[in-house]
Amino acid sequence: VIGRAIEAITTLAKSASQTREGYCVAVTHSTFLRILLAIAMDVSLFEAASINVTNGGISVIDVTRDQITRPIGKKSKLFSGFYD
């Protein structure tokens, strides 16, 4: 699931960068949205699980075009160091 979330963020960022306005819209389920938010906010999945996501709600992830990317791996904050 994490790999899909990373791929989704990459695809969304690429799609947004190719539009004149610089944004795009995506629809997803709450668990997947929490994973996307954890990646975007650089918090652990544990912390992201407590993010209040309302059914049918709107969440906005605002990323600047010159945002520095960071790798997500075994030691990233996303996994809170519990990845074996």
PyMOL Python script that loads the backbone (N, CA, C, O; Angstrom):
from pymol import cmd

cmd.read_pdbstr("""\
ATOM      1  N   VAL A   1       0.827  -1.189   0.000  1.00  0.00           N
ATOM      2  CA  VAL A   1       0.000   0.000   0.000  1.00  0.00           C
ATOM      3  C   VAL A   1       0.874   1.257   0.000  1.00  0.00           C
ATOM      4  O   VAL A   1       0.547   2.235  -0.671  1.00  0.00           O
ATOM      5  N   ILE A   2       1.974   1.238   0.742  1.00  0.00           N
ATOM      6  CA  ILE A   2       2.848   2.407   0.807  1.00  0.00           C
ATOM      7  C   ILE A   2       3.400   2.731  -0.575  1.00  0.00           C
ATOM      8  O   ILE A   2       3.466   3.895  -0.971  1.00  0.00           O
ATOM      9  N   GLY A   3       3.794   1.690  -1.304  1.00  0.00           N
ATOM     10  CA  GLY A   3       4.312   1.897  -2.659  1.00  0.00           C
ATOM     11  C   GLY A   3       3.280   2.556  -3.554  1.00  0.00           C
ATOM     12  O   GLY A   3       3.613   3.434  -4.350  1.00  0.00           O
ATOM     13  N   ARG A   4       2.022   2.135  -3.427  1.00  0.00           N
ATOM     14  CA  ARG A   4       0.940   2.748  -4.220  1.00  0.00           C
ATOM     15  C   ARG A   4       0.740   4.198  -3.834  1.00  0.00           C
ATOM     16  O   ARG A   4       0.500   5.047  -4.693  1.00  0.00           O
ATOM     17  N   ALA A   5       0.839   4.488  -2.540  1.00  0.00           N
ATOM     18  CA  ALA A   5       0.666   5.872  -2.080  1.00  0.00           C
ATOM     19  C   ALA A   5       1.779   6.756  -2.613  1.00  0.00           C
ATOM     20  O   ALA A   5       1.525   7.876  -3.055  1.00  0.00           O
ATOM     21  N   ILE A   6       3.009   6.265  -2.575  1.00  0.00           N
ATOM     22  CA  ILE A   6       4.139   7.030  -3.101  1.00  0.00           C
ATOM     23  C   ILE A   6       3.971   7.262  -4.597  1.00  0.00           C
ATOM     24  O   ILE A   6       4.211   8.363  -5.092  1.00  0.00           O
ATOM     25  N   GLU A   7       3.560   6.226  -5.307  1.00  0.00           N
ATOM     26  CA  GLU A   7       3.325   6.350  -6.753  1.00  0.00           C
ATOM     27  C   GLU A   7       2.203   7.352  -7.029  1.00  0.00           C
ATOM     28  O   GLU A   7       2.281   8.133  -7.977  1.00  0.00           O
ATOM     29  N   ALA A   8       1.162   7.324  -6.198  1.00  0.00           N
ATOM     30  CA  ALA A   8       0.036   8.249  -6.380  1.00  0.00           C
ATOM     31  C   ALA A   8       0.476   9.693  -6.187  1.00  0.00           C
ATOM     32  O   ALA A   8       0.100  10.562  -6.974  1.00  0.00           O
ATOM     33  N   ILE A   9       1.259   9.959  -5.162  1.00  0.00           N
ATOM     34  CA  ILE A   9       1.728  11.326  -4.926  1.00  0.00           C
ATOM     35  C   ILE A   9       2.596  11.796  -6.077  1.00  0.00           C
ATOM     36  O   ILE A   9       2.482  12.937  -6.524  1.00  0.00           O
ATOM     37  N   THR A  10       3.463  10.917  -6.557  1.00  0.00           N
ATOM     38  CA  THR A  10       4.328  11.264  -7.688  1.00  0.00           C
ATOM     39  C   THR A  10       3.495  11.571  -8.923  1.00  0.00           C
ATOM     40  O   THR A  10       3.755  12.554  -9.616  1.00  0.00           O
ATOM     41  N   THR A  11       2.501  10.745  -9.203  1.00  0.00           N
ATOM     42  CA  THR A  11       1.633  10.948 -10.362  1.00  0.00           C
ATOM     43  C   THR A  11       0.827  12.233 -10.229  1.00  0.00           C
ATOM     44  O   THR A  11       0.690  12.984 -11.194  1.00  0.00           O
ATOM     45  N   LEU A  12       0.293  12.490  -9.035  1.00  0.00           N
ATOM     46  CA  LEU A  12      -0.479  13.720  -8.811  1.00  0.00           C
ATOM     47  C   LEU A  12       0.387  14.957  -8.996  1.00  0.00           C
ATOM     48  O   LEU A  12      -0.033  15.926  -9.628  1.00  0.00           O
ATOM     49  N   ALA A  13       1.590  14.922  -8.446  1.00  0.00           N
ATOM     50  CA  ALA A  13       2.489  16.074  -8.575  1.00  0.00           C
ATOM     51  C   ALA A  13       2.852  16.305 -10.036  1.00  0.00           C
ATOM     52  O   ALA A  13       2.898  17.448 -10.491  1.00  0.00           O
ATOM     53  N   LYS A  14       3.105  15.240 -10.764  1.00  0.00           N
ATOM     54  CA  LYS A  14       3.442  15.366 -12.186  1.00  0.00           C
ATOM     55  C   LYS A  14       2.255  15.913 -12.972  1.00  0.00           C
ATOM     56  O   LYS A  14       2.413  16.789 -13.822  1.00  0.00           O
ATOM     57  N   SER A  15       1.064  15.389 -12.684  1.00  0.00           N
ATOM     58  CA  SER A  15      -0.139  15.857 -13.370  1.00  0.00           C
ATOM     59  C   SER A  15      -0.384  17.333 -13.095  1.00  0.00           C
ATOM     60  O   SER A  15      -0.706  18.094 -14.008  1.00  0.00           O
ATOM     61  N   ALA A  16      -0.234  17.733 -11.847  1.00  0.00           N
ATOM     62  CA  ALA A  16      -0.448  19.130 -11.481  1.00  0.00           C
ATOM     63  C   ALA A  16       0.556  20.040 -12.171  1.00  0.00           C
ATOM     64  O   ALA A  16       0.208  21.140 -12.602  1.00  0.00           O
ATOM     65  N   SER A  17       1.789  19.590 -12.276  1.00  0.00           N
ATOM     66  CA  SER A  17       2.827  20.432 -12.884  1.00  0.00           C
ATOM     67  C   SER A  17       2.602  20.615 -14.380  1.00  0.00           C
ATOM     68  O   SER A  17       3.156  21.534 -14.983  1.00  0.00           O
ATOM     69  N   GLN A  18       1.800  19.753 -14.976  1.00  0.00           N
ATOM     70  CA  GLN A  18       1.561  19.837 -16.413  1.00  0.00           C
ATOM     71  C   GLN A  18       0.313  20.651 -16.760  1.00  0.00           C
ATOM     72  O   GLN A  18      -0.026  20.793 -17.935  1.00  0.00           O
ATOM     73  N   THR A  19      -0.365  21.182 -15.751  1.00  0.00           N
ATOM     74  CA  THR A  19      -1.538  22.010 -16.006  1.00  0.00           C
ATOM     75  C   THR A  19      -1.158  23.481 -15.911  1.00  0.00           C
ATOM     76  O   THR A  19      -0.186  23.848 -15.250  1.00  0.00           O
ATOM     77  N   ARG A  20      -1.929  24.301 -16.573  1.00  0.00           N
ATOM     78  CA  ARG A  20      -1.678  25.744 -16.524  1.00  0.00           C
ATOM     79  C   ARG A  20      -1.871  26.272 -15.108  1.00  0.00           C
ATOM     80  O   ARG A  20      -1.103  27.120 -14.654  1.00  0.00           O
ATOM     81  N   GLU A  21      -2.891  25.778 -14.407  1.00  0.00           N
ATOM     82  CA  GLU A  21      -3.195  26.251 -13.060  1.00  0.00           C
ATOM     83  C   GLU A  21      -2.257  25.656 -12.012  1.00  0.00           C
ATOM     84  O   GLU A  21      -2.044  26.258 -10.959  1.00  0.00           O
ATOM     85  N   GLY A  22      -1.693  24.476 -12.293  1.00  0.00           N
ATOM     86  CA  GLY A  22      -0.769  23.850 -11.363  1.00  0.00           C
ATOM     87  C   GLY A  22      -1.419  23.033 -10.270  1.00  0.00           C
ATOM     88  O   GLY A  22      -0.823  22.836  -9.211  1.00  0.00           O
ATOM     89  N   TYR A  23      -2.628  22.552 -10.501  1.00  0.00           N
ATOM     90  CA  TYR A  23      -3.253  21.706  -9.494  1.00  0.00           C
ATOM     91  C   TYR A  23      -4.035  20.578 -10.138  1.00  0.00           C
ATOM     92  O   TYR A  23      -4.307  20.593 -11.339  1.00  0.00           O
ATOM     93  N   CYS A  24      -4.395  19.587  -9.309  1.00  0.00           N
ATOM     94  CA  CYS A  24      -5.211  18.474  -9.773  1.00  0.00           C
ATOM     95  C   CYS A  24      -6.091  18.000  -8.624  1.00  0.00           C
ATOM     96  O   CYS A  24      -5.906  18.418  -7.481  1.00  0.00           O
ATOM     97  N   VAL A  25      -7.035  17.142  -8.923  1.00  0.00           N
ATOM     98  CA  VAL A  25      -7.986  16.628  -7.942  1.00  0.00           C
ATOM     99  C   VAL A  25      -7.933  15.111  -7.967  1.00  0.00           C
ATOM    100  O   VAL A  25      -7.815  14.501  -9.030  1.00  0.00           O
ATOM    101  N   ALA A  26      -8.019  14.508  -6.793  1.00  0.00           N
ATOM    102  CA  ALA A  26      -8.050  13.045  -6.686  1.00  0.00           C
ATOM    103  C   ALA A  26      -9.119  12.657  -5.670  1.00  0.00           C
ATOM    104  O   ALA A  26      -9.398  13.410  -4.736  1.00  0.00           O
ATOM    105  N   VAL A  27      -9.710  11.494  -5.852  1.00  0.00           N
ATOM    106  CA  VAL A  27     -10.719  10.955  -4.941  1.00  0.00           C
ATOM    107  C   VAL A  27     -10.191   9.630  -4.409  1.00  0.00           C
ATOM    108  O   VAL A  27      -9.707   8.797  -5.175  1.00  0.00           O
ATOM    109  N   THR A  28     -10.286   9.434  -3.087  1.00  0.00           N
ATOM    110  CA  THR A  28      -9.742   8.214  -2.495  1.00  0.00           C
ATOM    111  C   THR A  28     -10.502   7.848  -1.227  1.00  0.00           C
ATOM    112  O   THR A  28     -11.335   8.614  -0.742  1.00  0.00           O
ATOM    113  N   HIS A  29     -10.202   6.667  -0.700  1.00  0.00           N
ATOM    114  CA  HIS A  29     -10.774   6.208   0.564  1.00  0.00           C
ATOM    115  C   HIS A  29      -9.981   6.789   1.727  1.00  0.00           C
ATOM    116  O   HIS A  29      -8.844   7.222   1.541  1.00  0.00           O
ATOM    117  N   SER A  30     -10.560   6.805   2.919  1.00  0.00           N
ATOM    118  CA  SER A  30      -9.951   7.476   4.068  1.00  0.00           C
ATOM    119  C   SER A  30      -8.609   6.874   4.481  1.00  0.00           C
ATOM    120  O   SER A  30      -7.701   7.623   4.842  1.00  0.00           O
ATOM    121  N   THR A  31      -8.453   5.564   4.443  1.00  0.00           N
ATOM    122  CA  THR A  31      -7.180   4.963   4.847  1.00  0.00           C
ATOM    123  C   THR A  31      -6.070   5.361   3.891  1.00  0.00           C
ATOM    124  O   THR A  31      -4.974   5.717   4.322  1.00  0.00           O
ATOM    125  N   PHE A  32      -6.347   5.303   2.608  1.00  0.00           N
ATOM    126  CA  PHE A  32      -5.344   5.690   1.621  1.00  0.00           C
ATOM    127  C   PHE A  32      -5.027   7.175   1.757  1.00  0.00           C
ATOM    128  O   PHE A  32      -3.872   7.578   1.618  1.00  0.00           O
ATOM    129  N   LEU A  33      -6.041   7.989   2.026  1.00  0.00           N
ATOM    130  CA  LEU A  33      -5.818   9.419   2.232  1.00  0.00           C
ATOM    131  C   LEU A  33      -4.920   9.655   3.443  1.00  0.00           C
ATOM    132  O   LEU A  33      -4.047  10.522   3.404  1.00  0.00           O
ATOM    133  N   ARG A  34      -5.121   8.901   4.505  1.00  0.00           N
ATOM    134  CA  ARG A  34      -4.265   9.057   5.689  1.00  0.00           C
ATOM    135  C   ARG A  34      -2.812   8.702   5.367  1.00  0.00           C
ATOM    136  O   ARG A  34      -1.893   9.345   5.874  1.00  0.00           O
ATOM    137  N   ILE A  35      -2.600   7.692   4.537  1.00  0.00           N
ATOM    138  CA  ILE A  35      -1.240   7.336   4.125  1.00  0.00           C
ATOM    139  C   ILE A  35      -0.644   8.472   3.298  1.00  0.00           C
ATOM    140  O   ILE A  35       0.509   8.848   3.511  1.00  0.00           O
ATOM    141  N   LEU A  36      -1.411   9.019   2.362  1.00  0.00           N
ATOM    142  CA  LEU A  36      -0.929  10.158   1.571  1.00  0.00           C
ATOM    143  C   LEU A  36      -0.589  11.344   2.467  1.00  0.00           C
ATOM    144  O   LEU A  36       0.430  12.005   2.269  1.00  0.00           O
ATOM    145  N   LEU A  37      -1.435  11.609   3.442  1.00  0.00           N
ATOM    146  CA  LEU A  37      -1.191  12.721   4.365  1.00  0.00           C
ATOM    147  C   LEU A  37       0.049  12.460   5.218  1.00  0.00           C
ATOM    148  O   LEU A  37       0.820  13.382   5.483  1.00  0.00           O
ATOM    149  N   ALA A  38       0.245  11.223   5.646  1.00  0.00           N
ATOM    150  CA  ALA A  38       1.440  10.887   6.427  1.00  0.00           C
ATOM    151  C   ALA A  38       2.697  11.169   5.620  1.00  0.00           C
ATOM    152  O   ALA A  38       3.670  11.711   6.144  1.00  0.00           O
ATOM    153  N   ILE A  39       2.677  10.802   4.351  1.00  0.00           N
ATOM    154  CA  ILE A  39       3.826  11.046   3.479  1.00  0.00           C
ATOM    155  C   ILE A  39       4.023  12.543   3.294  1.00  0.00           C
ATOM    156  O   ILE A  39       5.139  13.045   3.426  1.00  0.00           O
ATOM    157  N   ALA A  40       2.947  13.259   2.988  1.00  0.00           N
ATOM    158  CA  ALA A  40       3.042  14.697   2.729  1.00  0.00           C
ATOM    159  C   ALA A  40       3.434  15.484   3.978  1.00  0.00           C
ATOM    160  O   ALA A  40       4.169  16.467   3.884  1.00  0.00           O
ATOM    161  N   MET A  41       2.955  15.065   5.131  1.00  0.00           N
ATOM    162  CA  MET A  41       3.211  15.794   6.373  1.00  0.00           C
ATOM    163  C   MET A  41       4.455  15.293   7.101  1.00  0.00           C
ATOM    164  O   MET A  41       4.863  15.871   8.109  1.00  0.00           O
ATOM    165  N   ASP A  42       5.055  14.223   6.594  1.00  0.00           N
ATOM    166  CA  ASP A  42       6.238  13.615   7.213  1.00  0.00           C
ATOM    167  C   ASP A  42       5.967  13.226   8.660  1.00  0.00           C
ATOM    168  O   ASP A  42       6.720  13.578   9.568  1.00  0.00           O
ATOM    169  N   VAL A  43       4.872  12.491   8.855  1.00  0.00           N
ATOM    170  CA  VAL A  43       4.548  11.940  10.173  1.00  0.00           C
ATOM    171  C   VAL A  43       4.449  10.427  10.049  1.00  0.00           C
ATOM    172  O   VAL A  43       4.390   9.891   8.942  1.00  0.00           O
ATOM    173  N   SER A  44       4.429   9.746  11.176  1.00  0.00           N
ATOM    174  CA  SER A  44       4.345   8.287  11.160  1.00  0.00           C
ATOM    175  C   SER A  44       2.934   7.837  10.792  1.00  0.00           C
ATOM    176  O   SER A  44       1.971   8.595  10.910  1.00  0.00           O
ATOM    177  N   LEU A  45       2.836   6.598  10.347  1.00  0.00           N
ATOM    178  CA  LEU A  45       1.518   6.030  10.046  1.00  0.00           C
ATOM    179  C   LEU A  45       0.676   5.975  11.308  1.00  0.00           C
ATOM    180  O   LEU A  45      -0.543   6.129  11.249  1.00  0.00           O
ATOM    181  N   PHE A  46       1.317   5.755  12.448  1.00  0.00           N
ATOM    182  CA  PHE A  46       0.621   5.746  13.727  1.00  0.00           C
ATOM    183  C   PHE A  46      -0.047   7.099  13.981  1.00  0.00           C
ATOM    184  O   PHE A  46      -1.214   7.157  14.370  1.00  0.00           O
ATOM    185  N   GLU A  47       0.697   8.183  13.759  1.00  0.00           N
ATOM    186  CA  GLU A  47       0.147   9.526  13.946  1.00  0.00           C
ATOM    187  C   GLU A  47      -0.956   9.805  12.923  1.00  0.00           C
ATOM    188  O   GLU A  47      -1.978  10.406  13.253  1.00  0.00           O
ATOM    189  N   ALA A  48      -0.745   9.365  11.686  1.00  0.00           N
ATOM    190  CA  ALA A  48      -1.709   9.619  10.613  1.00  0.00           C
ATOM    191  C   ALA A  48      -3.026   8.896  10.859  1.00  0.00           C
ATOM    192  O   ALA A  48      -4.075   9.347  10.398  1.00  0.00           O
ATOM    193  N   ALA A  49      -2.985   7.780  11.579  1.00  0.00           N
ATOM    194  CA  ALA A  49      -4.212   7.026  11.851  1.00  0.00           C
ATOM    195  C   ALA A  49      -5.206   7.841  12.660  1.00  0.00           C
ATOM    196  O   ALA A  49      -6.408   7.584  12.606  1.00  0.00           O
ATOM    197  N   SER A  50      -4.714   8.825  13.413  1.00  0.00           N
ATOM    198  CA  SER A  50      -5.612   9.631  14.240  1.00  0.00           C
ATOM    199  C   SER A  50      -6.087  10.906  13.546  1.00  0.00           C
ATOM    200  O   SER A  50      -6.825  11.689  14.144  1.00  0.00           O
ATOM    201  N   ILE A  51      -5.677  11.127  12.298  1.00  0.00           N
ATOM    202  CA  ILE A  51      -6.138  12.305  11.562  1.00  0.00           C
ATOM    203  C   ILE A  51      -7.625  12.150  11.268  1.00  0.00           C
ATOM    204  O   ILE A  51      -8.054  11.123  10.742  1.00  0.00           O
ATOM    205  N   ASN A  52      -8.398  13.154  11.603  1.00  0.00           N
ATOM    206  CA  ASN A  52      -9.840  13.103  11.384  1.00  0.00           C
ATOM    207  C   ASN A  52     -10.144  13.334   9.909  1.00  0.00           C
ATOM    208  O   ASN A  52      -9.958  14.435   9.389  1.00  0.00           O
ATOM    209  N   VAL A  53     -10.611  12.291   9.248  1.00  0.00           N
ATOM    210  CA  VAL A  53     -10.986  12.371   7.838  1.00  0.00           C
ATOM    211  C   VAL A  53     -12.481  12.060   7.767  1.00  0.00           C
ATOM    212  O   VAL A  53     -12.911  10.958   8.108  1.00  0.00           O
ATOM    213  N   THR A  54     -13.258  13.033   7.324  1.00  0.00           N
ATOM    214  CA  THR A  54     -14.707  12.901   7.255  1.00  0.00           C
ATOM    215  C   THR A  54     -15.127  12.304   5.920  1.00  0.00           C
ATOM    216  O   THR A  54     -14.615  12.693   4.871  1.00  0.00           O
ATOM    217  N   ASN A  55     -16.070  11.348   5.961  1.00  0.00           N
ATOM    218  CA  ASN A  55     -16.601  10.796   4.714  1.00  0.00           C
ATOM    219  C   ASN A  55     -17.179  11.923   3.863  1.00  0.00           C
ATOM    220  O   ASN A  55     -17.961  12.742   4.344  1.00  0.00           O
ATOM    221  N   GLY A  56     -16.788  11.950   2.611  1.00  0.00           N
ATOM    222  CA  GLY A  56     -17.260  12.982   1.697  1.00  0.00           C
ATOM    223  C   GLY A  56     -16.605  14.332   1.923  1.00  0.00           C
ATOM    224  O   GLY A  56     -17.000  15.327   1.315  1.00  0.00           O
ATOM    225  N   GLY A  57     -15.613  14.371   2.790  1.00  0.00           N
ATOM    226  CA  GLY A  57     -14.937  15.621   3.096  1.00  0.00           C
ATOM    227  C   GLY A  57     -13.923  16.000   2.020  1.00  0.00           C
ATOM    228  O   GLY A  57     -13.656  15.229   1.098  1.00  0.00           O
ATOM    229  N   ILE A  58     -13.373  17.180   2.154  1.00  0.00           N
ATOM    230  CA  ILE A  58     -12.370  17.674   1.214  1.00  0.00           C
ATOM    231  C   ILE A  58     -11.081  17.926   1.989  1.00  0.00           C
ATOM    232  O   ILE A  58     -11.069  18.644   2.989  1.00  0.00           O
ATOM    233  N   SER A  59     -10.001  17.323   1.507  1.00  0.00           N
ATOM    234  CA  SER A  59      -8.670  17.544   2.083  1.00  0.00           C
ATOM    235  C   SER A  59      -7.807  18.152   0.996  1.00  0.00           C
ATOM    236  O   SER A  59      -7.834  17.703  -0.150  1.00  0.00           O
ATOM    237  N   VAL A  60      -7.048  19.164   1.349  1.00  0.00           N
ATOM    238  CA  VAL A  60      -6.196  19.838   0.384  1.00  0.00           C
ATOM    239  C   VAL A  60      -4.749  19.642   0.799  1.00  0.00           C
ATOM    240  O   VAL A  60      -4.372  19.933   1.935  1.00  0.00           O
ATOM    241  N   ILE A  61      -3.939  19.144  -0.132  1.00  0.00           N
ATOM    242  CA  ILE A  61      -2.494  19.033   0.082  1.00  0.00           C
ATOM    243  C   ILE A  61      -1.862  20.046  -0.854  1.00  0.00           C
ATOM    244  O   ILE A  61      -1.888  19.884  -2.074  1.00  0.00           O
ATOM    245  N   ASP A  62      -1.295  21.089  -0.272  1.00  0.00           N
ATOM    246  CA  ASP A  62      -0.701  22.172  -1.046  1.00  0.00           C
ATOM    247  C   ASP A  62       0.807  21.983  -1.064  1.00  0.00           C
ATOM    248  O   ASP A  62       1.462  22.072  -0.026  1.00  0.00           O
ATOM    249  N   VAL A  63       1.352  21.723  -2.236  1.00  0.00           N
ATOM    250  CA  VAL A  63       2.780  21.481  -2.388  1.00  0.00           C
ATOM    251  C   VAL A  63       3.332  22.482  -3.387  1.00  0.00           C
ATOM    252  O   VAL A  63       2.788  22.645  -4.479  1.00  0.00           O
ATOM    253  N   THR A  64       4.413  23.153  -3.009  1.00  0.00           N
ATOM    254  CA  THR A  64       5.017  24.101  -3.937  1.00  0.00           C
ATOM    255  C   THR A  64       5.764  23.344  -5.031  1.00  0.00           C
ATOM    256  O   THR A  64       6.199  22.210  -4.829  1.00  0.00           O
ATOM    257  N   ARG A  65       5.906  23.972  -6.173  1.00  0.00           N
ATOM    258  CA  ARG A  65       6.569  23.316  -7.305  1.00  0.00           C
ATOM    259  C   ARG A  65       8.029  23.023  -7.045  1.00  0.00           C
ATOM    260  O   ARG A  65       8.582  22.080  -7.611  1.00  0.00           O
ATOM    261  N   ASP A  66       8.663  23.813  -6.199  1.00  0.00           N
ATOM    262  CA  ASP A  66      10.076  23.592  -5.932  1.00  0.00           C
ATOM    263  C   ASP A  66      10.299  22.786  -4.650  1.00  0.00           C
ATOM    264  O   ASP A  66      11.389  22.804  -4.077  1.00  0.00           O
ATOM    265  N   GLN A  67       9.263  22.082  -4.210  1.00  0.00           N
ATOM    266  CA  GLN A  67       9.345  21.260  -3.002  1.00  0.00           C
ATOM    267  C   GLN A  67      10.471  20.244  -3.124  1.00  0.00           C
ATOM    268  O   GLN A  67      10.590  19.559  -4.141  1.00  0.00           O
ATOM    269  N   ILE A  68      11.285  20.147  -2.104  1.00  0.00           N
ATOM    270  CA  ILE A  68      12.375  19.174  -2.092  1.00  0.00           C
ATOM    271  C   ILE A  68      11.790  17.815  -1.739  1.00  0.00           C
ATOM    272  O   ILE A  68      11.057  17.678  -0.759  1.00  0.00           O
ATOM    273  N   THR A  69      12.117  16.824  -2.536  1.00  0.00           N
ATOM    274  CA  THR A  69      11.621  15.482  -2.249  1.00  0.00           C
ATOM    275  C   THR A  69      12.563  14.783  -1.281  1.00  0.00           C
ATOM    276  O   THR A  69      13.751  15.095  -1.208  1.00  0.00           O
ATOM    277  N   ARG A  70      12.017  13.849  -0.556  1.00  0.00           N
ATOM    278  CA  ARG A  70      12.831  13.067   0.369  1.00  0.00           C
ATOM    279  C   ARG A  70      12.501  11.587   0.155  1.00  0.00           C
ATOM    280  O   ARG A  70      11.351  11.231  -0.104  1.00  0.00           O
ATOM    281  N   PRO A  71      13.505  10.741   0.263  1.00  0.00           N
ATOM    282  CA  PRO A  71      13.250   9.314   0.062  1.00  0.00           C
ATOM    283  C   PRO A  71      12.456   8.726   1.220  1.00  0.00           C
ATOM    284  O   PRO A  71      12.572   9.181   2.358  1.00  0.00           O
ATOM    285  N   ILE A  72      11.662   7.729   0.928  1.00  0.00           N
ATOM    286  CA  ILE A  72      10.914   7.023   1.963  1.00  0.00           C
ATOM    287  C   ILE A  72      11.465   5.612   2.005  1.00  0.00           C
ATOM    288  O   ILE A  72      11.394   4.873   1.024  1.00  0.00           O
ATOM    289  N   GLY A  73      12.010   5.252   3.137  1.00  0.00           N
ATOM    290  CA  GLY A  73      12.620   3.943   3.290  1.00  0.00           C
ATOM    291  C   GLY A  73      12.444   3.420   4.701  1.00  0.00           C
ATOM    292  O   GLY A  73      11.623   3.921   5.469  1.00  0.00           O
ATOM    293  N   LYS A  74      13.216   2.417   5.027  1.00  0.00           N
ATOM    294  CA  LYS A  74      13.097   1.756   6.324  1.00  0.00           C
ATOM    295  C   LYS A  74      13.277   2.691   7.506  1.00  0.00           C
ATOM    296  O   LYS A  74      12.668   2.479   8.555  1.00  0.00           O
ATOM    297  N   LYS A  75      14.090   3.710   7.363  1.00  0.00           N
ATOM    298  CA  LYS A  75      14.380   4.601   8.480  1.00  0.00           C
ATOM    299  C   LYS A  75      13.592   5.906   8.436  1.00  0.00           C
ATOM    300  O   LYS A  75      13.844   6.801   9.243  1.00  0.00           O
ATOM    301  N   SER A  76      12.641   6.031   7.509  1.00  0.00           N
ATOM    302  CA  SER A  76      11.872   7.269   7.422  1.00  0.00           C
ATOM    303  C   SER A  76      10.915   7.384   8.602  1.00  0.00           C
ATOM    304  O   SER A  76      10.577   6.394   9.250  1.00  0.00           O
ATOM    305  N   LYS A  77      10.495   8.593   8.861  1.00  0.00           N
ATOM    306  CA  LYS A  77       9.566   8.866   9.951  1.00  0.00           C
ATOM    307  C   LYS A  77       8.235   8.132   9.741  1.00  0.00           C
ATOM    308  O   LYS A  77       7.530   7.819  10.700  1.00  0.00           O
ATOM    309  N   LEU A  78       7.910   7.867   8.490  1.00  0.00           N
ATOM    310  CA  LEU A  78       6.649   7.210   8.156  1.00  0.00           C
ATOM    311  C   LEU A  78       6.467   5.910   8.936  1.00  0.00           C
ATOM    312  O   LEU A  78       5.366   5.606   9.395  1.00  0.00           O
ATOM    313  N   PHE A  79       7.540   5.150   9.084  1.00  0.00           N
ATOM    314  CA  PHE A  79       7.470   3.859   9.749  1.00  0.00           C
ATOM    315  C   PHE A  79       7.850   3.935  11.230  1.00  0.00           C
ATOM    316  O   PHE A  79       7.856   2.907  11.908  1.00  0.00           O
ATOM    317  N   SER A  80       8.163   5.109  11.740  1.00  0.00           N
ATOM    318  CA  SER A  80       8.527   5.334  13.146  1.00  0.00           C
ATOM    319  C   SER A  80       9.673   4.449  13.606  1.00  0.00           C
ATOM    320  O   SER A  80       9.795   4.171  14.799  1.00  0.00           O
ATOM    321  N   GLY A  81      10.517   4.000  12.679  1.00  0.00           N
ATOM    322  CA  GLY A  81      11.647   3.156  13.064  1.00  0.00           C
ATOM    323  C   GLY A  81      11.283   1.736  13.405  1.00  0.00           C
ATOM    324  O   GLY A  81      12.128   0.990  13.900  1.00  0.00           O
ATOM    325  N   PHE A  82      10.033   1.332  13.153  1.00  0.00           N
ATOM    326  CA  PHE A  82       9.599  -0.017  13.504  1.00  0.00           C
ATOM    327  C   PHE A  82       9.615  -0.979  12.334  1.00  0.00           C
ATOM    328  O   PHE A  82       9.100  -2.091  12.447  1.00  0.00           O
ATOM    329  N   TYR A  83      10.176  -0.590  11.247  1.00  0.00           N
ATOM    330  CA  TYR A  83      10.215  -1.421  10.048  1.00  0.00           C
ATOM    331  C   TYR A  83      11.336  -2.449  10.198  1.00  0.00           C
ATOM    332  O   TYR A  83      12.479  -2.081  10.468  1.00  0.00           O
ATOM    333  N   ASP A  84      11.023  -3.719  10.028  1.00  0.00           N
ATOM    334  CA  ASP A  84      12.048  -4.781  10.110  1.00  0.00           C
ATOM    335  C   ASP A  84      12.388  -5.305   8.735  1.00  0.00           C
ATOM    336  O   ASP A  84      13.225  -6.198   8.604  1.00  0.00           O
TER     337      ASP A  84
END
""", "prot")
cmd.dss("prot")
cmd.show_as("cartoon", "prot")
cmd.util.cbc("prot")
cmd.orient("prot")
